[in-house]
Amino acid sequence: MAIQKEFGSRIKQLRLKKGISREIFAELDRLLRTYITSIENDKGNVTLLNFQKITDALESKITELFNSKESQALSIEIPSEIISF
């Protein structure tokens, strides 16, 4: 699954899990409903600023957007020596 499609699907999944309509979600993250629709339907790219708005509106951590069964195949392990300073 392409990353855009997976990302859009995950946003939709989390939004629906919280019982939030696209209209309300657009108000919460200060983005247009049509933009949310395009992301959820694999038609739009997300900037880092909008990525942050989306995670804030979902009251989620950035990692939650990528922690699903579908995203396990795309998980990348970072060697501990890179993480440790």
C-alpha positions as CSV (number, residue, x, y, z in Angstrom):
1,M,0.0,0.0,0.0
2,A,1.4,3.4,-0.9
3,I,2.3,5.7,2.0
4,Q,-0.3,8.4,1.0
5,K,-3.1,5.9,0.8
6,E,-2.1,4.3,4.1
7,F,-1.8,7.7,5.8
8,G,-5.2,8.8,4.6
9,S,-6.8,5.5,5.6
10,R,-5.2,5.8,9.1
11,I,-6.5,9.4,9.5
12,K,-10.0,8.3,8.5
13,Q,-9.8,5.3,10.9
14,L,-8.7,7.4,13.9
15,R,-11.3,10.1,13.0
16,L,-14.1,7.6,12.8
17,K,-12.9,5.9,16.0
18,K,-13.4,9.2,17.8
19,G,-16.8,9.7,16.2
20,I,-15.8,12.9,14.4
21,S,-17.3,13.9,11.1
22,R,-15.2,15.4,8.3
23,E,-16.9,18.8,8.9
24,I,-16.1,18.8,12.6
25,F,-12.6,17.5,12.0
26,A,-11.9,20.3,9.5
27,E,-13.0,22.8,12.2
28,L,-10.8,21.2,14.8
29,D,-7.6,21.1,12.7
30,R,-8.4,24.4,10.9
31,L,-8.2,22.8,7.4
32,L,-10.8,22.6,4.7
33,R,-13.2,19.7,4.6
34,T,-12.3,19.1,1.0
35,Y,-8.7,18.9,1.9
36,I,-9.4,16.3,4.6
37,T,-11.4,14.3,2.0
38,S,-8.6,14.5,-0.5
39,I,-6.1,13.2,2.1
40,E,-8.4,10.4,3.2
41,N,-9.0,9.4,-0.5
42,D,-5.3,9.4,-1.5
43,K,-5.6,12.5,-3.6
44,G,-3.5,15.0,-1.6
45,N,-0.1,15.5,0.0
46,V,0.3,16.7,3.6
47,T,2.7,19.3,4.6
48,L,4.5,19.1,8.0
49,L,2.4,22.0,9.3
50,N,-0.8,20.3,8.3
51,F,0.5,17.0,9.6
52,Q,0.8,18.6,13.0
53,K,-2.6,20.1,12.8
54,I,-4.1,16.7,12.0
55,T,-2.4,15.0,15.0
56,D,-3.5,17.8,17.3
57,A,-7.1,17.6,16.1
58,L,-7.1,13.8,16.6
59,E,-5.4,14.3,20.0
60,S,-2.9,11.7,18.9
61,K,0.8,11.3,18.8
62,I,2.5,11.3,15.4
63,T,3.5,7.7,15.9
64,E,-0.2,6.7,16.3
65,L,-0.7,7.6,12.7
66,F,1.7,4.9,11.6
67,N,1.1,2.3,14.3
68,S,-1.5,0.1,12.7
69,K,-1.6,-3.5,11.4
70,E,-1.4,-2.1,7.9
71,S,1.6,0.0,8.6
72,Q,3.7,-2.8,10.1
73,A,5.1,-3.6,6.7
74,L,6.4,-0.1,6.3
75,S,8.0,0.1,9.8
76,I,11.7,1.0,9.7
77,E,13.9,0.0,12.6
78,I,16.5,2.6,13.5
79,P,19.7,1.2,14.9
80,S,20.2,2.0,18.6
81,E,23.6,3.6,17.9
82,I,21.9,6.2,15.8
83,I,19.3,6.9,18.5
84,S,21.7,6.9,21.4
85,F,23.9,10.0,21.7
